[in-house]
């Protein structure tokens, strides 16, 4: 039995052996596999960059909208902060409105409810939203030192809250995996109308 495969009937042509054919198929497979891996890497990188950009834009929008509403508030009226749920309610006695921000871990949404307006979702795919409440006490040399909004008994006193420090993290999955698409934002807001 002849182990040569004759590729052409012309004179001077040489046939490929089975070993040469297997080597050619193996090299072709390696080159195609490397190309596919490179293509997936490029696609994933573009998706990650797009996710970062989109999440950053949404976070900036949320910061701008929330800071505007919080700055005009006259006081914090209620809050709740757990690992699965966070609620912060502020009131503006001058405008006669109140605003409540609610984050739920199961939905990943940060939602705003404001008196007289429709409910609005500020953030989606949000894996955490945390805040701390502070009083703003000026130091003698003009530097601001932030003390927690606690009374002499060490319990939170919402009437003392002048500053809110927030942070949140959003993330997305790429091709079914949570990769480095987290975006951590922080913001400090002073209640300007708080006396």
Secondary structure, DSSP 4 states (H G I P E B T S, - for coil): ---EE----STT--PEEHHHHHHHHHHHHHHHHHHHHHHHHHHHHHHHHHHHHHHHHHHHHHHHHHHHHHHT-SEEEEEEE-SSEEEEEEEETTTTEEEEEEEETTTTEEEEEETTS--EEEESSEEEEEEEEEEEEE-TTS-EEEEESB-TTSSB-GGG--EEEEEEEE--EETTEE-S--EEEEEEEE-TT--
